[in-house]
Amino acid sequence: MIKYNKPYPTIGELIKDKDYDYVSYRMLIPGFDEENGEFAGCFSSKNGEIIPLDYDTYYESEEVIASEEWNMPKEGIENGLTVVVEGEFL
């Protein structure tokens, strides 16, 4: 997992040059979650555009505090990405 320093890259910056079959969107709430956050959704990307896989909304402008590229060929995922964003309790 690559951990970033401020200024954090955005989701849009991470997906602009590469298409991803599956992006695991994880949220880290400081002081409450494990190191890589909790699963909070998923999407794919094509030509820098976010394509939700779970009918949720994701924003290209959201800052990413950590990320990791991966693949799972047996699951049909050649280009996977995990992004961790910082969340907060409402």
C-alpha positions as a Markdown table, in Angstrom:
| # | Residue | x | y | z |
|---|---|---|---|---|
| 1 | Met | 0.0 | 0.0 | 0.0 |
| 2 | Ile | 1.4 | 3.4 | -1.0 |
| 3 | Lys | 0.7 | 6.0 | 1.7 |
| 4 | Tyr | 0.6 | 9.6 | 0.5 |
| 5 | Asn | 1.5 | 12.9 | 2.2 |
| 6 | Lys | -0.4 | 16.2 | 1.7 |
| 7 | Pro | -1.3 | 17.4 | -0.8 |
| 8 | Tyr | -3.0 | 14.1 | -1.3 |
| 9 | Pro | -3.7 | 12.9 | -4.9 |
| 10 | Thr | -7.4 | 12.7 | -5.9 |
| 11 | Ile | -9.2 | 9.7 | -7.2 |
| 12 | Gly | -9.4 | 11.5 | -10.6 |
| 13 | Glu | -5.6 | 11.9 | -10.7 |
| 14 | Leu | -5.1 | 8.2 | -9.9 |
| 15 | Ile | -7.5 | 6.9 | -12.6 |
| 16 | Lys | -6.9 | 9.4 | -15.4 |
| 17 | Asp | -4.2 | 7.4 | -17.2 |
| 18 | Lys | -5.3 | 3.8 | -16.6 |
| 19 | Asp | -8.6 | 1.9 | -16.8 |
| 20 | Tyr | -9.4 | -0.2 | -13.8 |
| 21 | Asp | -11.8 | -3.3 | -13.9 |
| 22 | Tyr | -12.4 | -2.9 | -10.2 |
| 23 | Val | -11.7 | -0.2 | -7.6 |
| 24 | Ser | -12.2 | -1.0 | -4.0 |
| 25 | Tyr | -13.2 | 2.2 | -2.2 |
| 26 | Arg | -12.2 | 2.0 | 1.5 |
| 27 | Met | -12.8 | 4.6 | 4.2 |
| 28 | Leu | -10.5 | 5.2 | 7.2 |
| 29 | Ile | -11.9 | 7.0 | 10.2 |
| 30 | Pro | -8.9 | 8.1 | 12.3 |
| 31 | Gly | -8.8 | 6.4 | 15.7 |
| 32 | Phe | -11.5 | 4.0 | 14.8 |
| 33 | Asp | -10.6 | 1.8 | 11.8 |
| 34 | Glu | -7.9 | -0.6 | 11.0 |
| 35 | Glu | -4.9 | 0.7 | 9.0 |
| 36 | Asn | -6.4 | 0.2 | 5.5 |
| 37 | Gly | -9.9 | 1.4 | 6.4 |
| 38 | Glu | -13.2 | -0.4 | 6.0 |
| 39 | Phe | -14.8 | -1.4 | 2.6 |
| 40 | Ala | -17.3 | 1.3 | 1.6 |
| 41 | Gly | -18.0 | 0.6 | -2.1 |
| 42 | Cys | -16.6 | -0.2 | -5.5 |
| 43 | Phe | -16.5 | 1.2 | -9.0 |
| 44 | Ser | -14.6 | 0.7 | -12.2 |
| 45 | Ser | -13.0 | 3.4 | -14.4 |
| 46 | Lys | -12.6 | 3.9 | -18.1 |
| 47 | Asn | -10.9 | 6.9 | -19.8 |
| 48 | Gly | -10.7 | 8.7 | -16.4 |
| 49 | Glu | -14.5 | 8.3 | -15.8 |
| 50 | Ile | -15.9 | 6.6 | -12.6 |
| 51 | Ile | -18.4 | 3.8 | -13.3 |
| 52 | Pro | -20.2 | 2.8 | -10.1 |
| 53 | Leu | -20.6 | -0.9 | -9.6 |
| 54 | Asp | -22.9 | -0.6 | -6.6 |
| 55 | Tyr | -25.2 | 2.3 | -7.6 |
| 56 | Asp | -23.4 | 4.7 | -5.2 |
| 57 | Thr | -21.8 | 8.0 | -6.0 |
| 58 | Tyr | -18.0 | 8.6 | -6.0 |
| 59 | Tyr | -16.2 | 11.8 | -6.7 |
| 60 | Glu | -13.1 | 12.3 | -8.8 |
| 61 | Ser | -12.1 | 15.2 | -6.6 |
| 62 | Glu | -12.0 | 13.1 | -3.4 |
| 63 | Glu | -8.5 | 13.0 | -1.9 |
| 64 | Val | -6.8 | 9.6 | -1.5 |
| 65 | Ile | -4.6 | 8.9 | 1.5 |
| 66 | Ala | -3.3 | 5.5 | 0.3 |
| 67 | Ser | -3.7 | 3.2 | -2.7 |
| 68 | Glu | -2.5 | -0.1 | -4.1 |
| 69 | Glu | -2.7 | -1.6 | -7.6 |
| 70 | Trp | -3.5 | -5.4 | -7.7 |
| 71 | Asn | -5.0 | -8.1 | -9.9 |
| 72 | Met | -7.1 | -11.2 | -9.4 |
| 73 | Pro | -7.0 | -13.0 | -12.8 |
| 74 | Lys | -9.2 | -15.9 | -11.5 |
| 75 | Glu | -11.9 | -13.4 | -10.7 |
| 76 | Gly | -11.6 | -11.6 | -14.1 |
| 77 | Ile | -9.8 | -8.6 | -12.6 |
| 78 | Glu | -6.7 | -7.7 | -14.6 |
| 79 | Asn | -6.3 | -4.1 | -13.3 |
| 80 | Gly | -7.5 | -3.6 | -9.7 |
| 81 | Leu | -7.0 | -0.6 | -7.5 |
| 82 | Thr | -7.7 | 0.0 | -3.8 |
| 83 | Val | -8.1 | 3.6 | -2.7 |
| 84 | Val | -8.3 | 4.6 | 0.9 |
| 85 | Val | -10.0 | 7.9 | 1.7 |
| 86 | Glu | -10.4 | 9.7 | 5.1 |
| 87 | Gly | -13.9 | 9.6 | 6.6 |
| 88 | Glu | -15.5 | 11.1 | 9.6 |
| 89 | Phe | -18.4 | 10.3 | 11.9 |
| 90 | Leu | -21.5 | 12.4 | 11.2 |
